Amino acid sequence: MANPSSDPLHGITLERMLTELVERHGWERLGDVVNIRCFQIDPSIKSSLTFLRRTPWARAEVEAFYLRQLR
């Protein structure tokens, strides 16, 4: 049996992560926690995914927020 990954985000797509956060907290709260325009002005999953895939610091903030929700 292979060793399981120690990465808590292993197997979780960015889209799934973002969708769960929006369902749980809504765009307004997400925009307060992660201060980026794509969460604050006319937010959508598609535009947010495009931005997060191109912006490592923003993706890292979203991932950190997601991980805090798992605790």
SETIMI-581732 format. One record per atom (N, C-alpha, C, O): residue number from 1; x negated, y negated, z; chain; atom name. Coordinates in steps of 0.001 Angstrom, whole numbers, plus 524288, in hexadecimal, padded with zeros to 5 digits. Example, Ala and Ser with C-alpha at 12.3 -4.5 7.8 and 13.67 -1.06 7.14 Angstrom:
BEGIN
> fivex | c1 | c2 | c3 | volum | pake
> 1 | 7CC7A | 8163A | 81E78 | A | N
> 1 | 7CFF4 | 81194 | 81E78 | A | CA
> 1 | 7CC70 | 80CE4 | 81E78 | A | C
> 1 | 7C864 | 80CF7 | 82111 | A | O
> 2 | 7CDCE | 808CA | 81BA8 | A | N
> 2 | 7CA9A | 80424 | 81BE4 | A | CA
> 2 | 7CD9C | 7FFE2 | 81EBE | A | C
> 2 | 7CB9F | 7FB8E | 81F67 | A | O
# end
This chain:
BEGIN
> fivex | c1 | c2 | c3 | volum | pake
> 1 | 7FCAE | 8049B | 80000 | A | N
> 1 | 80000 | 80000 | 80000 | A | CA
> 1 | 7FC85 | 7FB2C | 80000 | A | C
> 1 | 7F8CA | 7FAE1 | 80305 | A | O
> 2 | 7FDAF | 7F774 | 7FCB4 | A | N
> 2 | 7FAA1 | 7F2A6 | 7FC53 | A | CA
> 2 | 7FBBC | 7EF27 | 80105 | A | C
> 2 | 7FFF4 | 7EF53 | 80351 | A | O
> 3 | 7F7E3 | 7EC01 | 80262 | A | N
> 3 | 7F88F | 7E851 | 806AC | A | CA
> 3 | 7FC53 | 7E403 | 8050C | A | C
> 3 | 7FBB2 | 7E1B5 | 800E0 | A | O
> 4 | 80032 | 7E2EA | 80843 | A | N
> 4 | 803CC | 7DEAF | 806F5 | A | CA
> 4 | 80100 | 7D967 | 8074C | A | C
> 4 | 7FD4C | 7D8BF | 80A4A | A | O
> 5 | 802D3 | 7D5BC | 80439 | A | N
> 5 | 8007D | 7D089 | 8042B | A | CA
> 5 | 8016A | 7CDD4 | 80964 | A | C
> 5 | 80591 | 7CE5E | 80BC1 | A | O
> 6 | 7FD89 | 7CAF1 | 80B22 | A | N
> 6 | 7FE28 | 7C7F8 | 80FF7 | A | CA
> 6 | 80060 | 7C28B | 80EE6 | A | C
> 6 | 8014E | 7BF87 | 81286 | A | O
> 7 | 80136 | 7C150 | 809EF | A | N
> 7 | 80374 | 7BC47 | 80870 | A | CA
> 7 | 80956 | 7BC6A | 8096B | A | C
> 7 | 80C10 | 7BF90 | 80705 | A | O
> 8 | 80B61 | 7B911 | 80CE6 | A | N
> 8 | 810FD | 7B932 | 80E0B | A | CA
> 8 | 81461 | 7B788 | 80965 | A | C
> 8 | 81917 | 7B87E | 8095F | A | O
> 9 | 81204 | 7B510 | 8057F | A | N
> 9 | 814F0 | 7B36D | 800E1 | A | CA
> 9 | 81496 | 7B762 | 7FC6C | A | C
> 9 | 816D1 | 7B68E | 7F83E | A | O
> 10 | 811D2 | 7BB9F | 7FD51 | A | N
> 10 | 8112D | 7BF93 | 7F941 | A | CA
> 10 | 8168A | 7C194 | 7F77B | A | C
> 10 | 819AF | 7C354 | 7FAAC | A | O
> 11 | 81789 | 7C14E | 7F268 | A | N
> 11 | 81C61 | 7C348 | 7F03E | A | CA
> 11 | 820DA | 7BF5F | 7F042 | A | C
> 11 | 82514 | 7C093 | 7EE4F | A | O
> 12 | 82008 | 7BABE | 7F266 | A | N
> 12 | 8241D | 7B6C3 | 7F284 | A | CA
> 12 | 822EC | 7B2BF | 7EE4E | A | C
> 12 | 81EDB | 7B030 | 7EE74 | A | O
> 13 | 8266B | 7B233 | 7EA98 | A | N
> 13 | 82590 | 7AE77 | 7E664 | A | CA
> 13 | 82699 | 7A8EC | 7E857 | A | C
> 13 | 82966 | 7A818 | 7EC29 | A | O
> 14 | 8244C | 7A538 | 7E5A7 | A | N
> 14 | 8252C | 79FBB | 7E6F8 | A | CA
> 14 | 82AF5 | 79E5E | 7E655 | A | C
> 14 | 82D1C | 79B63 | 7E96E | A | O
> 15 | 82D6E | 7A088 | 7E25D | A | N
> 15 | 83301 | 79F80 | 7E188 | A | CA
> 15 | 8364A | 7A191 | 7E60B | A | C
> 15 | 839D8 | 79EE6 | 7E7DF | A | O
> 16 | 83525 | 7A63B | 7E7D2 | A | N
> 16 | 8380B | 7A872 | 7EC44 | A | CA
> 16 | 83742 | 7A524 | 7F128 | A | C
> 16 | 83AF7 | 7A400 | 7F3FF | A | O
> 17 | 83263 | 7A3A2 | 7F215 | A | N
> 17 | 83114 | 7A078 | 7F6A1 | A | CA
> 17 | 83427 | 79B54 | 7F68B | A | C
> 17 | 83690 | 799D5 | 7FA6C | A | O
> 18 | 83405 | 798AD | 7F217 | A | N
> 18 | 836AA | 793AC | 7F190 | A | CA
> 18 | 83C93 | 79448 | 7F210 | A | C
> 18 | 83F23 | 79125 | 7F4A8 | A | O
> 19 | 83EB4 | 79840 | 7EF9F | A | N
> 19 | 84457 | 79936 | 7EFE0 | A | CA
> 19 | 84611 | 79A2F | 7F57F | A | C
> 19 | 84A0B | 79814 | 7F732 | A | O
> 20 | 84328 | 79D52 | 7F85C | A | N
> 20 | 84482 | 79E6B | 7FDD3 | A | CA
> 20 | 84436 | 7997C | 80125 | A | C
> 20 | 84792 | 79892 | 80476 | A | O
> 21 | 84036 | 79651 | 80041 | A | N
> 21 | 83FB2 | 7917A | 8034B | A | CA
> 21 | 8442D | 78DB9 | 8022B | A | C
> 21 | 84643 | 78B48 | 805BF | A | O
> 22 | 845A5 | 78D43 | 7FD43 | A | N
> 22 | 849F5 | 789C5 | 7FBD5 | A | CA
> 22 | 84F16 | 78BC6 | 7FE22 | A | C
> 22 | 85234 | 788B3 | 8001F | A | O
> 23 | 84FFB | 790DF | 7FDE1 | A | N
> 23 | 854C4 | 79315 | 80016 | A | CA
> 23 | 854FD | 79241 | 805FB | A | C
> 23 | 85929 | 7913F | 80826 | A | O
> 24 | 85095 | 792AB | 80884 | A | N
> 24 | 85075 | 7924A | 80E37 | A | CA
> 24 | 85088 | 78CA7 | 8102B | A | C
> 24 | 85320 | 78B70 | 81407 | A | O
> 25 | 84DA5 | 78931 | 80D75 | A | N
> 25 | 84CF1 | 783EB | 80F71 | A | CA
> 25 | 84F4C | 77FAD | 80BFD | A | C
> 25 | 85065 | 77B65 | 80DE1 | A | O
> 26 | 85015 | 780C0 | 80716 | A | N
> 26 | 85208 | 77CCF | 80379 | A | CA
> 26 | 84D94 | 7796F | 8015C | A | C
> 26 | 84952 | 7793E | 80395 | A | O
> 27 | 84EAC | 776D1 | 7FD0F | A | N
> 27 | 84AA9 | 7739A | 7FA88 | A | CA
> 27 | 848FB | 76F07 | 7FDF5 | A | C
> 27 | 84460 | 76DA5 | 7FE14 | A | O
> 28 | 84CB9 | 76CAA | 800C5 | A | N
> 28 | 84B64 | 76814 | 803EC | A | CA
> 28 | 84761 | 76968 | 8081F | A | C
> 28 | 8437F | 766A3 | 808BC | A | O
> 29 | 84849 | 76D8A | 80AF3 | A | N
> 29 | 84496 | 76F32 | 80F10 | A | CA
> 29 | 83F5A | 770C6 | 80CA5 | A | C
> 29 | 83B38 | 76F79 | 80EBA | A | O
> 30 | 83F8B | 7738A | 80851 | A | N
> 30 | 83ABF | 77526 | 805B2 | A | CA
> 30 | 837A6 | 7705F | 803EE | A | C
> 30 | 832DB | 77050 | 80451 | A | O
> 31 | 83A58 | 76C64 | 80201 | A | N
> 31 | 837CA | 76785 | 80074 | A | CA
> 31 | 83590 | 7648A | 80509 | A | C
> 31 | 831C1 | 761AB | 8046A | A | O
> 32 | 837DD | 7652A | 809AB | A | N
> 32 | 835BC | 762AA | 80E61 | A | CA
> 32 | 830C4 | 76564 | 81031 | A | C
> 32 | 82D01 | 762DB | 811C9 | A | O
> 33 | 830CA | 76A92 | 80FEE | A | N
> 33 | 82C54 | 76D9E | 811C8 | A | CA
> 33 | 827C5 | 76D5B | 80DF3 | A | C
> 33 | 8234B | 76C99 | 80F88 | A | O
> 34 | 828E9 | 76DFC | 808F1 | A | N
> 34 | 824EA | 76DC6 | 804DE | A | CA
> 34 | 8262D | 768F6 | 8018B | A | C
> 34 | 829B3 | 76918 | 7FE46 | A | O
> 35 | 82355 | 764D2 | 80264 | A | N
> 35 | 8247B | 75FC0 | 80013 | A | CA
> 35 | 822BB | 75F7A | 7FA5C | A | C
> 35 | 81EA3 | 75D4B | 7F919 | A | O
> 36 | 825F9 | 761C2 | 7F6F1 | A | N
> 36 | 824EC | 76169 | 7F152 | A | CA
> 36 | 82A00 | 75FF6 | 7EE90 | A | C
> 36 | 82E3F | 76194 | 7F024 | A | O
> 37 | 82977 | 75CE9 | 7EA74 | A | N
> 37 | 82DFD | 75AC1 | 7E7AE | A | CA
> 37 | 8319A | 75EF0 | 7E568 | A | C
> 37 | 8365A | 75E2F | 7E54B | A | O
> 38 | 82F76 | 76348 | 7E39C | A | N
> 38 | 832D7 | 76734 | 7E122 | A | CA
> 38 | 836A2 | 769A3 | 7E508 | A | C
> 38 | 83A5E | 76C33 | 7E368 | A | O
> 39 | 835CD | 768ED | 7EA1A | A | N
> 39 | 8397D | 76AB8 | 7EE0E | A | CA
> 39 | 83D3F | 76659 | 7EFA2 | A | C
> 39 | 84157 | 76769 | 7F1EB | A | O
> 40 | 83BEC | 76188 | 7EE74 | A | N
> 40 | 83EEB | 75D16 | 7F062 | A | CA
> 40 | 84260 | 75A82 | 7EC46 | A | C
> 40 | 84689 | 7587B | 7ED93 | A | O
> 41 | 840BF | 75A8E | 7E761 | A | N
> 41 | 843A8 | 757E7 | 7E33C | A | CA
> 41 | 84557 | 75BEB | 7DF29 | A | C
> 41 | 84213 | 75E37 | 7DC7B | A | O
> 42 | 84A6F | 75CBE | 7DEB9 | A | N
> 42 | 84CBD | 7606D | 7DB02 | A | CA
> 42 | 849FC | 765C0 | 7DB19 | A | C
> 42 | 847FB | 76782 | 7D718 | A | O
> 43 | 849E3 | 76850 | 7DFA8 | A | N
> 43 | 846FE | 76D40 | 7E028 | A | CA
> 43 | 84991 | 771C3 | 7DD40 | A | C
> 43 | 84E58 | 7720B | 7DCC4 | A | O
> 44 | 8464B | 7753E | 7DB5B | A | N
> 44 | 84820 | 77A24 | 7D913 | A | CA
> 44 | 843D7 | 77E34 | 7D9D3 | A | C
> 44 | 83F42 | 77CE3 | 7DA73 | A | O
> 45 | 8455F | 78312 | 7D9BF | A | N
> 45 | 84193 | 7874F | 7DA4E | A | CA
> 45 | 83DB0 | 7870F | 7D5C9 | A | C
> 45 | 838F8 | 78774 | 7D6A0 | A | O
> 46 | 83FA0 | 78668 | 7D10F | A | N
> 46 | 83C3F | 7867C | 7CC74 | A | CA
> 46 | 83821 | 7822B | 7CCA1 | A | C
> 46 | 83382 | 7833E | 7CBDA | A | O
> 47 | 839B8 | 77D50 | 7CDA2 | A | N
> 47 | 835E4 | 77908 | 7CDB1 | A | CA
> 47 | 8321A | 77995 | 7D23E | A | C
> 47 | 82D7F | 7784B | 7D1C3 | A | O
> 48 | 8340C | 77B7F | 7D6A5 | A | N
> 48 | 830A6 | 77C38 | 7DB33 | A | CA
> 48 | 82C9C | 78078 | 7DA3E | A | C
> 48 | 82811 | 77FE3 | 7DBB4 | A | O
> 49 | 82E41 | 784C3 | 7D7C7 | A | N
> 49 | 82A92 | 788F3 | 7D693 | A | CA
> 49 | 8264F | 78709 | 7D2E0 | A | C
> 49 | 821B9 | 7884A | 7D398 | A | O
> 50 | 827CC | 78407 | 7CEF5 | A | N
> 50 | 823F6 | 781E4 | 7CB48 | A | CA
> 50 | 81FF5 | 77E9A | 7CE2B | A | C
> 50 | 81B42 | 77F30 | 7CD56 | A | O
> 51 | 821CF | 77B22 | 7D191 | A | N
> 51 | 81E43 | 777C2 | 7D482 | A | CA
> 51 | 81ACB | 77AEB | 7D832 | A | C
> 51 | 8160F | 77A1A | 7D85E | A | O
> 52 | 81D19 | 77E78 | 7DB19 | A | N
> 52 | 81A21 | 78174 | 7DEFC | A | CA
> 52 | 81600 | 784F3 | 7DC75 | A | C
> 52 | 811D6 | 785CA | 7DEB6 | A | O
> 53 | 8171E | 786F6 | 7D7DF | A | N
> 53 | 8134A | 78A47 | 7D52A | A | CA
> 53 | 80E9D | 7871E | 7D340 | A | C
> 53 | 80A5E | 78943 | 7D289 | A | O
> 54 | 80F5B | 7821C | 7D26C | A | N
> 54 | 80B26 | 77EC1 | 7D075 | A | CA
> 54 | 80872 | 77B9A | 7D4BE | A | C
> 54 | 80489 | 778FF | 7D3B9 | A | O
> 55 | 80A7D | 77BD2 | 7D985 | A | N
> 55 | 80888 | 77882 | 7DDB4 | A | CA
> 55 | 80745 | 77BD5 | 7E281 | A | C
> 55 | 80AAB | 77CCA | 7E5C5 | A | O
> 56 | 80264 | 77D95 | 7E2E9 | A | N
> 56 | 800EE | 78133 | 7E71D | A | CA
> 56 | 80208 | 77F39 | 7ECA6 | A | C
> 56 | 803B7 | 78247 | 7EFF6 | A | O
> 57 | 80122 | 77A3C | 7EDB9 | A | N
> 57 | 801FC | 77847 | 7F312 | A | CA
> 57 | 807C1 | 77887 | 7F484 | A | C
> 57 | 80912 | 779C6 | 7F8F9 | A | O
> 58 | 80B3B | 7775A | 7F0CC | A | N
> 58 | 810D6 | 7777F | 7F1E1 | A | CA
> 58 | 812A7 | 77D25 | 7F2A9 | A | C
> 58 | 815CA | 77E42 | 7F622 | A | O
> 59 | 810AB | 780A8 | 7EF6E | A | N
> 59 | 81206 | 78630 | 7F007 | A | CA
> 59 | 81035 | 7882E | 7F55B | A | C
> 59 | 81301 | 78B21 | 7F7ED | A | O
> 60 | 80B98 | 7869B | 7F6FF | A | N
> 60 | 80995 | 7883F | 7FC14 | A | CA
> 60 | 80D17 | 78654 | 80081 | A | C
> 60 | 80DEE | 78926 | 8044E | A | O
> 61 | 80F23 | 78195 | 8000F | A | N
> 61 | 812AD | 77F88 | 80412 | A | CA
> 61 | 817CA | 78297 | 80440 | A | C
> 61 | 819CD | 783C0 | 80876 | A | O
> 62 | 819E1 | 783E1 | 7FFAD | A | N
> 62 | 81EB9 | 786F1 | 7FF70 | A | CA
> 62 | 81DCE | 78C62 | 801B4 | A | C
> 62 | 8210D | 78E5D | 804A6 | A | O
> 63 | 8196B | 78ECD | 80059 | A | N
> 63 | 81830 | 793FC | 80271 | A | CA
> 63 | 8178D | 793CD | 8085A | A | C
> 63 | 81961 | 7974F | 80B16 | A | O
> 64 | 814FD | 78FC5 | 80A58 | A | N
> 64 | 81443 | 78F44 | 81000 | A | CA
> 64 | 8198D | 78E9C | 812C0 | A | C
> 64 | 81A74 | 790F7 | 816D8 | A | O
> 65 | 81CFF | 78B73 | 81089 | A | N
> 65 | 82235 | 78AB6 | 812BE | A | CA
> 65 | 82538 | 78FE1 | 812B5 | A | C
> 65 | 827CD | 79135 | 8168A | A | O
> 66 | 824E4 | 792BF | 80E73 | A | N
> 66 | 82780 | 797CD | 80DFF | A | CA
> 66 | 82579 | 79B8B | 81237 | A | C
> 66 | 8288B | 79E36 | 814C7 | A | O
> 67 | 82068 | 79BB8 | 812E7 | A | N
> 67 | 81E20 | 79F35 | 816D2 | A | CA
> 67 | 81FD8 | 79DBE | 81C55 | A | C
> 67 | 820AF | 7A12D | 81F97 | A | O
> 68 | 82060 | 798B3 | 81D66 | A | N
> 68 | 82235 | 7970C | 82291 | A | CA
> 68 | 827CA | 798F0 | 8237F | A | C
> 68 | 82946 | 799E9 | 827F7 | A | O
> 69 | 82ADE | 79978 | 81F66 | A | N
> 69 | 83046 | 79B3E | 81FE7 | A | CA
> 69 | 8308A | 7A116 | 8210B | A | C
> 69 | 83478 | 7A2F5 | 82318 | A | O
> 70 | 82C7C | 7A3F0 | 81FC5 | A | N
> 70 | 82C73 | 7A992 | 820B1 | A | CA
> 70 | 82B72 | 7AAF2 | 82664 | A | C
> 70 | 82C9B | 7AF4D | 82811 | A | O
> 71 | 8295F | 7A764 | 8294B | A | N
> 71 | 82813 | 7A871 | 82ECE | A | CA
> 71 | 82CB5 | 7A821 | 8324B | A | C
> 71 | 82C3B | 7A8EA | 83703 | A | O
# end
